[in-house]
Amino acid sequence: MATIHKKVWPEYFEKIISGKKKLELRLADFEINEGDTLVLEEWDNNKKEYTGRKIEVITTYILKTKGQTFWPQEEVDKYGFQIIQFEPKK
């Protein structure tokens, strides 16, 4: 299992540590697999430096794609994509 370090802007880091945000949308320019440890380090984009806060999470699912075939390209261009996180209803 690998350990991968990635920067996260403060507004997203806050949502991650609160437990509200449980996913990441990232450019697939690195190798990551289920079970790997992802170290998310808070990055102040204005100061261009790390804040010192970080959180370690375990990857449980990875979806990689370069394209999709569900919708016509003109609809993708018009609306874009959204990622929806969900949990079972209790």
VOPAGU-2260 file (C-alpha; in pm, 1 decimal, decimal comma):
REM VOPAGU-2260
SITE   aa  ch    i         X         Y         Z
SITE  MET   A    0       0,0       0,0       0,0
SITE  ALA   A    1     125,7     345,7     -92,5
SITE  THR   A    2     113,0     680,1      88,9
SITE  ILE   A    3      39,1     979,9    -132,1
SITE  HIS   A    4      58,4    1344,7     -21,6
SITE  LYS   A    5    -166,0    1607,4    -181,7
SITE  LYS   A    6    -239,1    1975,0    -120,8
SITE  VAL   A    7    -591,1    2084,8     -24,0
SITE  TRP   A    8    -712,7    2444,3      -7,6
SITE  PRO   A    9    -846,2    2557,2     333,7
SITE  GLU   A   10   -1215,0    2575,7     236,2
SITE  TYR   A   11   -1207,7    2211,6     123,2
SITE  PHE   A   12    -983,8    2098,1     409,6
SITE  GLU   A   13   -1237,8    2229,2     662,4
SITE  LYS   A   14   -1514,2    2024,2     499,4
SITE  ILE   A   15   -1294,1    1714,3     499,5
SITE  ILE   A   16   -1201,9    1734,8     867,6
SITE  SER   A   17   -1564,6    1806,0     962,2
SITE  GLY   A   18   -1665,6    1482,9     788,0
SITE  LYS   A   19   -1893,7    1655,3     536,3
SITE  LYS   A   20   -1665,1    1608,5     234,3
SITE  LYS   A   21   -1574,2    1246,0     166,5
SITE  LEU   A   22   -1448,1    1259,3    -189,8
SITE  GLU   A   23   -1183,4    1425,3    -401,1
SITE  LEU   A   24   -1186,4    1519,9    -767,2
SITE  ARG   A   25    -826,8    1507,5    -888,8
SITE  LEU   A   26    -637,2    1504,0   -1213,1
SITE  ALA   A   27    -529,6    1142,8   -1265,3
SITE  ASP   A   28    -161,7    1237,2   -1295,7
SITE  PHE   A   29     -54,8     999,5   -1018,1
SITE  GLU   A   30    -114,4     634,5    -932,6
SITE  ILE   A   31    -347,8     558,1    -643,2
SITE  ASN   A   32    -531,2     239,4    -551,9
SITE  GLU   A   33    -794,8     127,1    -305,7
SITE  GLY   A   34    -636,0      84,2      36,1
SITE  ASP   A   35    -367,8     348,6     -19,4
SITE  THR   A   36    -323,9     624,0     238,0
SITE  LEU   A   37    -392,2     973,6     112,2
SITE  VAL   A   38    -233,7    1246,5     324,9
SITE  LEU   A   39    -428,6    1565,7     260,6
SITE  GLU   A   40    -224,6    1869,9     364,1
SITE  GLU   A   41    -387,1    2211,1     398,2
SITE  TRP   A   42    -232,1    2456,4     151,7
SITE  ASP   A   43    -276,3    2833,6     172,5
SITE  ASN   A   44    -296,0    2929,6    -194,3
SITE  ASN   A   45    -258,3    3301,6    -115,1
SITE  LYS   A   46      63,4    3259,2      85,0
SITE  LYS   A   47     180,5    2963,5    -128,0
SITE  GLU   A   48     266,6    2756,3     177,8
SITE  TYR   A   49     138,5    2470,0     390,7
SITE  THR   A   50     -51,9    2561,0     708,3
SITE  GLY   A   51      77,1    2257,8     898,2
SITE  ARG   A   52    -261,0    2087,6     924,5
SITE  LYS   A   53    -309,9    1750,7     761,0
SITE  ILE   A   54    -538,0    1449,7     771,1
SITE  GLU   A   55    -474,6    1091,2     663,6
SITE  VAL   A   56    -753,5     901,1     489,3
SITE  ILE   A   57    -776,1     555,3     333,6
SITE  THR   A   58    -895,3     533,6     -24,8
SITE  THR   A   59   -1197,3     305,7     -56,9
SITE  TYR   A   60   -1303,7     360,3    -418,4
SITE  ILE   A   61   -1143,3     515,8    -724,1
SITE  LEU   A   62   -1316,0     603,1   -1050,0
SITE  LYS   A   63   -1088,5     697,4   -1338,5
SITE  THR   A   64   -1218,8     824,8   -1668,9
SITE  LYS   A   65   -1095,6    1014,4   -1971,5
SITE  GLY   A   66   -1428,9    1038,8   -2133,3
SITE  GLN   A   67   -1784,7     936,2   -2099,8
SITE  THR   A   68   -2043,1     798,7   -2335,2
SITE  PHE   A   69   -2359,1     866,8   -2135,4
SITE  TRP   A   70   -2438,7    1214,5   -2269,7
SITE  PRO   A   71   -2382,6    1399,1   -2596,5
SITE  GLN   A   72   -2073,4    1624,4   -2593,2
SITE  GLU   A   73   -2282,0    1935,8   -2653,8
SITE  GLU   A   74   -2475,2    1870,4   -2330,3
SITE  VAL   A   75   -2150,7    1816,0   -2139,7
SITE  ASP   A   76   -2017,8    2144,5   -2281,0
SITE  LYS   A   77   -2337,7    2323,2   -2180,0
SITE  TYR   A   78   -2390,6    2177,8   -1830,5
SITE  GLY   A   79   -2060,8    2022,6   -1720,3
SITE  PHE   A   80   -2044,5    1746,5   -1461,1
SITE  GLN   A   81   -2130,6    1724,2   -1095,4
SITE  ILE   A   82   -2015,3    1464,3    -848,1
SITE  ILE   A   83   -2282,2    1353,8    -603,2
SITE  GLN   A   84   -2188,2    1194,6    -274,5
SITE  PHE   A   85   -2452,1     992,1     -96,3
SITE  GLU   A   86   -2507,9     767,9     203,2
SITE  PRO   A   87   -2783,1     516,0     270,4
SITE  LYS   A   88   -3102,2     668,3     409,0
SITE  LYS   A   89   -3165,0     565,1     769,5
